[in-house]
Amino acid sequence: MVSDDNLALLEGTGIKYISAMDKSQLKGITGLDFTEFSHLEPEQVDRQSEELAGFARLGGNTYYREVKVEGERRYILCFNPQLFKDQRKAREQAVDDFQLFVKELNEELRQAKKSRQRGPTYDKFKRRLEKKKLSGFVDVQLKVEHVRCKAADGPEREVRTYIGEVAVDGAQMLLAGRLDGFWLLVTNHKEREGEVFRLPAEEAIIPYRDKVVIESAFRDIKSFLEVAPVHVWTEYHIKAHYTVCVVAHLVDRTLTLRLHKHPGDLTRDVVSHEKLYQKLSGCLIDRIEVENIGLSTYNMTQITEEKKELLQRVGFENLLTRDVVKKAQYR
């Protein structure tokens, strides 16, 4: 998304953008030595953030620092203390999870029925380390252990196995977390009025920080609305398919906002469109047929007070009128 080619393409067409760079690009682009922030600690970071050299505070929990303008691109380094604490906690949790994995694998290795080889045994631990991205500061030392086992149709015998012991390098773990809490914003809004940027850093950061609303919309469209699979091929039909999905999300979002605006009494816990649909799923218009006399009619499922309140909260109490039943009858 933020490759040099993609950004150059946007710049070449004159499109303005605000995006975050990949974390791996932080050091190379800024040229900063992030070990200077190694003193930051989760218990003290809220206070320490106020003392970060060159950083200004943007309300809430964000600090920023203009880094440089290079060609068409302007870079703004940001730091979030809560993000710092979350990332530190996640890394510690990953280490704890790996230690649990080692404990469980050791139990399995102690049940070995035949002798194990060092290389393949170590690879089992190593693959999990790499998957959890812990290789830089966590390793496993293998210790030979002999266990006795009895074959189903033979005598008891001794086999060689290996037991893993976790080794955590604390200094390297701190080094791995030197970028915790930091993120780098890139934008081509670099026009100035005198010595000041026409678009202040604050106005560049806020819309990007609020992108969570857009990301949530995409998650809803992909998961709840199930945009895939797409069984159409022409450009016209594909656009129509995605338009229907976006309109459906708009309906979902509107209903959610109405639920928040009108809390209700009996259904105060219903605050999302998913739960609304679940609660109203029993509201049906039933077709009733009596075959021996040729009678066919329609009726509405008995509405409870809770369902009635839900419809009122989202502004659809008109669905409870007899006219809705009549319209269904003549479809």
N, C-alpha and C positions, 0 to 999 in steps of 0.2 A: 504493500500500500504506500509506503513512504520511501520506496527505492528512488535513487537519483533520476532514473528514467521517467518514473511516474510524476515526480514533482516537476521535472523539466517540461513534460508534456502539458501540465496545467499552466505553468508559467508561459509557455509558448502560445497558448490560446487566450491568455489574459485573464484566466479564472483565478479569483482570490481564494485562498485556502488557509485553514488553521488545522494543524494536526500534531500528534505527538510522535517523536522519533522512537525507534526501537531502543530498549534499555541497553543493548549491546553497543549502541552508537554514542552513548552519553560521554564517555571519556574521550573518544577520538574527536568528536565535534567540539566539545567545550575546551579541550586542552587542560582541564583541571586535574589536579592530583586529589582524588577523592579520599585518600587516606587522611587528609586533614580533617575529615569529618568522623574519624574513627572514635572520637571521644563521646559521640552521641550515645546515650543509653535510654532504653525504653522508659525507665522510671523518672528520668530527668529531661526527656526530650522536649516537653512542652515549654519548659523554662529555657533550655538551651537554644531552642529555635529563635528566640528573641535576640540572641547574640550572634547569629550567623552573619559573618562579614559580607557586606554588600547586598544583603537580602532585605526586601521591604515586605510588610505584611499586607495581605489582601483579605481583610475580614476573616471570619471563621478560622479555618485551619490550613491556609495556604500562604506560603512565602515565595517570593519570586526575585529573580535577578536577571537583568538584561545581560546576555553573554556577548553576542557579536552580530554584525550584519556581514554576510558573505555572499556576494553576487546578488541574486534576487531574494535571498533567504535571510530571515531574521530569526535568531534563536533566543528563547527565554527559558532559563533553568528554574524549575519549580521544586519546592519541598513541602511535603505534607507530613506533619508529625504523626497523625493517626495512621497513615499509610505505612510510615516507618515502623510503628509498633505492630501493625498487622503483619507486615512482611517478616519481621524478626520472630514473631510468634509462630508464623507458618513454618519458618525454617526449623525452629526448635521442635515443633510438632512433627515435622518430617523426620527428624532424627529419632524422636521417640517412637514413631511408627516403624522405622527401620529396625530399631532395637527389638521391638516386639516381633517383627518378621524373623530376625536372627534367632530369637528364642524359640519360635515355633519350628523353624527349619532345623535347629539343633535337636529338637525332640524327634523330628523325623529321621535325622541322620543317626541318632542313637538306636533307631529300630532297624538299621541296615541289616540285610540278609546276606550280603556279600561285600567284600572289601571295596572301598571307594578310592577313586583316584583324586589326587590333589587338584589338578587343573580343572576338570569338570565341576568339582565341588565348589571351588573358588568362583567359577563363572556364575554359579547360581546366585551367590551374594553380589557379585559385581554387576550383574544385569539389573538387579533391584536398585543398587546405588546409582547407576547411570539413569535409570528411569525416573528416580526421585531427584536427580541432579545434585547428588551429595558427594560425588567422587572427589571434588576439590578439597574437602576437609574431613571426610569420613573414610575409613578403610576397615577391612576385616582381617584379623590375623587368624590363621588356621592352626589348630592344635590337634595333634594326633591323639586318638582315643581308641582303645581296643574294647570291643563289646562281645559278649557271648550270645550266640543265637542257636536255636535248635530247629533243624529242618523238620518238616512234617514227617518225613520217612527216613530220618537219619539221626546220627548222634549229635550232641551239642558240640559246637565248634566256635573258635574265636575269629572275628573279622576286624579289619582295620577301617576306621571311619575318621572323620574330621569334625571338630566342633569350632564354630566361629566365635571370635571375641571382637567386639566393636571397639575401634580406636578413633576418638574424635580429637582433631587438632584444633584447640580453642582459638589460637592465633589466626589460623587459616579460615576458620569459621567467621571470625570478625571481618577478615579481609573480604570474604565472599559477600558479606552484608554491607560493604562500603557504599553501595548505591541505593540502599534501602531508603524509601521515602522520596527519592528524587525522580523527576520525570522532566523531559525536555520537549518544549513546544517549538514548532517551526511554523512560520507563516511568511507570506510574501507581502504582507501589509507593512512596508518599510518606508512609506512616504513620510516626510517630515514637514513640520511647520517651524522653521527656525531650527532650534536644537532639539525640539520635542517631536516625538513620533505622533503622527496624526491619529493613529489608533493606539491609545495607551495600552500598556501591558495588561492592565486590569480588564479591559474590554476584550482582549484577545483570549485571556485565560477563562473568564466566566462562561462563555458559550461552550468552550471545549469541555470544561469541568461538568457542565450540565448535559453532556452528550449521553449520559446514562438513560435519559428519557427516550432517546432515539434507539439506543441499544436494546432497551426493554421492549420497544415496539417491534423490532426485528425478531427478538426471541419469541414474542407472543405470536407473530405471524408464522414463524417456522414451527413452533411447537403446538400451541393451542389451536390455531387455524389450520395447521398442517398444510402448508403451501405446496409441499412435495407429496407425491410425485406429480409431475406435469405431463399430461398425456396429449399435449398439442405441440405443433411444430412451426407453424407460420408465425411471422412477426406479429401480425394482427391478433391472432388468437393468444399468443403468449402475453402480449400487453393486456389483453382483456382479462386473462387469468389473474395476473398480478394486480390489476386494477380492482377486481372483485375482492381479492385478499386485503388490499389496503383499505377499501371501503368497509369491509367486515371489521378490520381492526379499529377504524374510526367509530363504528357502532359500539364495539366493546369498550373503547376508551370513554366514549360519551356516557355510557351506562355507569361505568366505574366512578366518573366524576360526579354524576347525579347522586349515587349512593353515598359519597363522601359529603356532598352538600346537604343532603337530607338524611340524617342519621336514623330516624325512626325510634320506636320504643321496643316493639316485639322482635325486631330483626336487626338490632344494632350491630350484631357480629357479622352481618353480611356486608362486605365492603369491596368485593371484587366481582367482575362479570362472571368469572368461573363459578363462584359460589351462587350467584344469582341464578344462572342457568340451571344449576343443580337443584336449587330449591324450587324452581318453577317448572322443572321437567315433568311433574305430574299434572300440570294444567293442560287439559286436552279438550278438544271438541269431539264428542263421541257420536258415531253414526249408529242409530238403533234401528234394528229391523225385526219385524214380527212376520214371519213367512206365511203362516196360515191365513192371515187376513190381508197380506200385501201391504203392511204399514212400514214406512221408512221415514225416519225423522232424525233430527240432530239435537244434541243437548250438551251443555257445558259441564265439565267436571265440577263437583262441589268445591267452592273456593274457601279456604280457611282464612282466618283473620291475618295470619302471618303472610300468606301469599297476597292478600289484598293490600297489605301495607307495603310490600315490596313493589307491587305495580304502581302504587301511589308515589313511592319514593323516586321512581325513574320516570314518572310522568305518563304512564300508560294505563291509568285506571279506566279509560274508555274501552279497553279490551274486555271489560266485565259486562258491557251492555249486550242486550238481546240482538242488536244489529249485527254484531260479530258472528253470532251463530247463524243468522239468516244469510250473511254473505258466504259463509262456508258451505251452506246448504246448496247454493246455486253455482258453485265453482265447477 
